[in-house]
Amino acid sequence: MNLLLAGIAVVLAAALASVIGFTMVSRWVPRRWRVADGDAAGTVYSTIGMVYAILIAIAAIAVWEPRADAASNTEAEASSLVEAYWSANRLAPADRDDVRGLIVGYLQVAGGSEWDHLRTAHSGTMGAENLSTELRERVDAVRPVTESEQAAHQLLAGQVSTAATARRARIGDADARMPAPLWPILIGGALVSVGFLYLFGLRRTVPNGLMFATLGGMVALMLFVLYQVELPYSRGFAVDPSALRAALETLRGTDGL
């Protein structure tokens, strides 16, 4: 389902559930059981709202930081590999061709089949890992002769190391999830935030119904967004492989590969 349509469906369903709950409670629960002291209830509800806002903030940080790191590391990896490709141009022909071929091959796999695996299985693949290792080993095997080759090799080794570090970090974030206890707490907090208003003894009017619909819909929207952000490479707000693919296209366009 389209992400926008899914979000609208979730918000509408939560809004409807809130209104139905309000209607049923106001009709079937005796008024003496659902009318609290206004000032006291307002104070308690403010506290509930503040606590729930803090929980939402904690959850947002928990899911957003891994996603931001994954995007940053993907861009760092792609950039480092492009620079490594250019550094390899100053090596001896045999070394140059091997290193550049491994970089292009790795980018094809990392931005293609491995990315699909990240999206579905939340882990890297041995194929891409082996290519990354082979690239590092091939760079280590270079024996520069001239000063120009020595300078290029030094740059190349640093760039490939940076790319490998970025790769490990982004693969490590593939299965980054919200801490397990947070989801039940957030859902329970949502039910309390909406259900507590039933104790105010509000009459069944259209404005009051709209108030409950708005509150329920907004809380559901926040939880929906957190769910979509939770896994860096999956769901609605997933990091895409555009940086790796753009790097590959850049290298292909440079040498007509």
C-alpha positions as CSV (number, residue, x, y, z in Angstrom):
1,M,0.0,0.0,0.0
2,N,1.2,3.5,-0.8
3,L,2.7,5.1,2.3
4,L,0.5,8.2,2.2
5,L,-2.7,6.0,1.9
6,A,-1.5,3.8,4.7
7,G,-0.9,6.8,6.9
8,I,-4.3,8.2,6.2
9,A,-5.9,4.8,6.9
10,V,-4.2,4.5,10.2
11,V,-5.1,8.1,11.3
12,L,-8.8,7.6,10.2
13,A,-9.0,4.2,12.0
14,A,-7.6,5.7,15.2
15,A,-9.8,8.7,15.0
16,L,-12.9,6.5,14.5
17,A,-11.9,4.2,17.4
18,S,-11.5,7.3,19.6
19,V,-14.9,8.6,18.7
20,I,-16.6,5.2,19.1
21,G,-15.0,4.8,22.5
22,F,-16.2,8.2,23.5
23,T,-19.7,7.5,22.3
24,M,-19.9,4.2,24.1
25,V,-18.5,5.5,27.4
26,S,-20.7,8.5,27.4
27,R,-23.8,6.4,26.7
28,W,-23.3,3.3,28.8
29,V,-21.1,4.4,31.7
30,P,-23.0,6.1,34.5
31,R,-22.1,9.8,34.8
32,R,-21.0,9.6,38.4
33,W,-18.2,7.2,37.3
34,R,-16.9,9.4,34.5
35,V,-17.1,12.9,35.9
36,A,-13.9,14.0,37.7
37,D,-13.0,17.2,39.3
38,G,-12.1,19.5,36.5
39,D,-9.0,21.2,38.0
40,A,-7.6,18.0,39.4
41,A,-8.2,16.1,36.1
42,G,-6.7,18.9,34.1
43,T,-3.5,18.8,36.2
44,V,-3.2,15.1,36.0
45,Y,-3.8,15.1,32.2
46,S,-1.1,17.7,31.8
47,T,1.3,15.5,33.6
48,I,0.3,12.5,31.4
49,G,0.8,14.6,28.3
50,M,4.2,15.7,29.4
51,V,5.3,12.2,30.3
52,Y,4.0,10.9,27.0
53,A,5.8,13.6,25.0
54,I,9.1,12.6,26.7
55,L,8.5,9.0,25.8
56,I,7.8,10.0,22.1
57,A,11.0,12.1,22.1
58,I,13.1,9.2,23.5
59,A,11.6,6.9,20.8
60,A,12.2,9.4,18.1
61,I,15.9,9.7,19.0
62,A,16.1,5.9,19.3
63,V,14.9,5.3,15.7
64,W,16.2,8.4,14.0
65,E,19.9,8.3,15.0
66,P,20.5,4.9,13.3
67,R,18.8,6.0,10.2
68,A,20.8,9.2,10.0
69,D,24.0,7.3,10.7
70,A,23.1,4.8,8.0
71,A,22.6,7.6,5.4
72,S,25.8,9.4,6.5
73,N,27.9,6.2,6.3
74,T,26.5,5.3,2.9
75,E,27.5,8.6,1.5
76,A,30.9,8.4,3.2
77,E,31.5,5.0,1.7
78,A,30.5,6.0,-1.8
79,S,32.6,9.2,-1.7
80,S,35.6,7.3,-0.4
81,L,35.4,4.7,-3.1
82,V,35.1,7.4,-5.8
83,E,38.2,9.0,-4.5
84,A,40.0,5.6,-4.2
85,Y,39.2,5.0,-7.9
86,W,40.8,8.3,-8.9
87,S,43.9,7.6,-6.6
88,A,44.3,4.2,-8.3
89,N,44.8,6.0,-11.7
90,R,48.4,6.8,-10.7
91,L,49.4,3.2,-9.9
92,A,51.1,0.9,-12.3
93,P,48.8,-0.3,-15.0
94,A,48.2,-3.8,-13.6
95,D,47.5,-2.5,-10.1
96,R,45.4,0.3,-11.4
97,D,43.1,-2.0,-13.5
98,D,42.7,-4.6,-10.7
99,V,41.8,-2.0,-8.0
100,R,39.5,0.0,-10.2
101,G,37.7,-3.2,-11.4
102,L,37.2,-4.3,-7.8
103,I,35.8,-0.9,-6.8
104,V,33.3,-1.0,-9.7
105,G,32.4,-4.6,-8.9
106,Y,31.8,-3.9,-5.3
107,L,29.6,-0.9,-6.0
108,Q,27.5,-3.0,-8.3
109,V,26.9,-5.5,-5.6
110,A,26.6,-3.2,-2.7
111,G,24.1,-0.9,-4.4
112,G,22.2,-3.8,-6.0
113,S,21.7,-7.3,-4.6
114,E,23.1,-6.6,-1.2
115,W,20.9,-3.5,-0.7
116,D,17.9,-5.7,-1.5
117,H,19.1,-8.1,1.2
118,L,19.5,-5.2,3.7
119,R,15.9,-4.2,3.0
120,T,14.4,-7.7,3.5
121,A,16.8,-9.5,5.8
122,H,18.4,-6.6,7.6
123,S,21.9,-7.9,7.1
124,G,24.8,-7.7,4.6
125,T,25.8,-10.4,2.2
126,M,28.9,-12.5,2.0
127,G,29.4,-11.7,-1.6
128,A,29.7,-7.9,-0.9
129,E,31.8,-8.6,2.2
130,N,34.2,-10.8,0.2
131,L,34.6,-8.1,-2.5
132,S,35.3,-5.5,0.2
133,T,37.9,-7.8,1.7
134,E,39.4,-8.6,-1.7
135,L,39.7,-4.9,-2.5
136,R,41.6,-4.2,0.8
137,E,43.9,-7.2,0.2
138,R,44.6,-6.1,-3.3
139,V,45.5,-2.6,-2.2
140,D,47.8,-4.0,0.5
141,A,49.5,-6.1,-2.2
142,V,50.5,-3.0,-4.2
143,R,54.2,-2.4,-4.3
144,P,54.7,1.2,-5.5
145,V,58.0,2.1,-7.2
146,T,58.0,5.7,-8.0
147,E,57.3,8.6,-5.6
148,S,54.0,9.3,-7.5
149,E,52.9,5.7,-7.0
150,Q,53.9,5.8,-3.3
151,A,51.8,8.9,-2.8
152,A,48.9,7.5,-4.7
153,H,49.1,4.2,-2.7
154,Q,49.1,6.0,0.6
155,L,46.0,8.0,-0.4
156,L,44.4,4.8,-1.8
157,A,45.0,2.8,1.4
158,G,43.4,5.5,3.5
159,Q,40.4,5.9,1.3
160,V,39.7,2.2,1.1
161,S,40.1,1.9,4.9
162,T,37.6,4.7,5.3
163,A,35.1,3.0,3.0
164,A,35.5,-0.3,4.8
165,T,34.9,1.5,8.2
166,A,31.8,3.2,6.8
167,R,30.6,-0.1,5.4
168,R,30.9,-1.9,8.7
169,A,29.0,0.9,10.4
170,R,26.1,1.0,7.9
171,I,25.8,-2.8,7.9
172,G,25.8,-2.7,11.7
173,D,22.8,-0.3,11.6
174,A,20.7,-2.6,9.3
175,D,18.8,-4.2,12.2
176,A,18.7,-1.2,14.4
177,R,15.3,-1.2,16.1
178,M,13.5,0.6,18.9
179,P,14.3,-1.0,22.3
180,A,11.7,-3.7,22.7
181,P,9.9,-2.4,25.9
182,L,9.2,1.0,24.2
183,W,6.5,-0.2,21.8
184,P,4.2,-1.6,24.5
185,I,4.9,1.6,26.6
186,L,4.1,3.9,23.7
187,I,0.9,2.0,22.8
188,G,-0.2,1.9,26.4
189,G,0.6,5.6,26.7
190,A,-1.5,6.4,23.7
191,L,-4.5,4.5,25.1
192,V,-4.1,6.3,28.4
193,S,-3.8,9.7,26.7
194,V,-7.0,9.2,24.9
195,G,-8.9,7.2,27.4
196,F,-8.2,9.6,30.3
197,L,-10.3,12.2,28.6
198,Y,-13.3,10.0,29.1
199,L,-13.2,10.9,32.8
200,F,-14.0,14.5,32.1
201,G,-17.6,13.6,31.5
202,L,-18.0,15.4,28.2
203,R,-21.3,15.3,26.6
204,R,-22.0,13.6,23.2
205,T,-21.6,16.6,20.9
206,V,-20.0,17.0,17.5
207,P,-17.3,19.3,18.8
208,N,-16.4,16.9,21.5
209,G,-16.4,14.0,19.1
210,L,-14.1,16.0,16.7
211,M,-11.8,16.6,19.7
212,F,-11.4,12.9,20.4
213,A,-11.0,12.1,16.7
214,T,-8.2,14.7,16.4
215,L,-6.4,13.5,19.5
216,G,-6.6,9.8,18.5
217,G,-5.6,10.6,14.9
218,M,-2.6,12.7,15.9
219,V,-1.3,10.1,18.4
220,A,-1.7,7.3,15.8
221,L,0.2,9.5,13.3
222,M,3.1,9.8,15.6
223,L,3.3,6.1,16.2
224,F,2.9,5.4,12.5
225,V,5.9,7.7,11.7
226,L,8.0,6.1,14.4
227,Y,7.2,2.7,12.9
228,Q,8.1,3.7,9.4
229,V,11.5,5.2,10.5
230,E,12.4,2.3,12.8
231,L,14.5,0.1,10.4
232,P,17.0,2.2,8.4
233,Y,16.8,0.2,5.2
234,S,13.1,-0.9,5.3
235,R,9.6,0.6,5.5
236,G,8.5,4.0,4.4
237,F,11.4,6.2,5.3
238,A,14.2,3.8,4.4
239,V,17.7,5.0,3.3
240,D,18.1,4.3,-0.4
241,P,21.3,3.2,-2.2
242,S,21.3,6.4,-4.4
243,A,24.8,7.4,-3.1
244,L,26.4,4.1,-4.1
245,R,24.6,4.0,-7.4
246,A,25.5,7.6,-8.2
247,A,29.1,6.7,-7.5
248,L,28.9,3.8,-9.8
249,E,27.4,5.9,-12.6
250,T,30.1,8.5,-12.1
251,L,32.8,6.0,-12.5
252,R,31.1,4.4,-15.5
253,G,30.6,7.7,-17.2
254,T,34.3,8.6,-16.6
255,D,35.8,5.7,-18.4
256,G,32.8,4.6,-20.5
257,L,32.5,1.3,-18.6
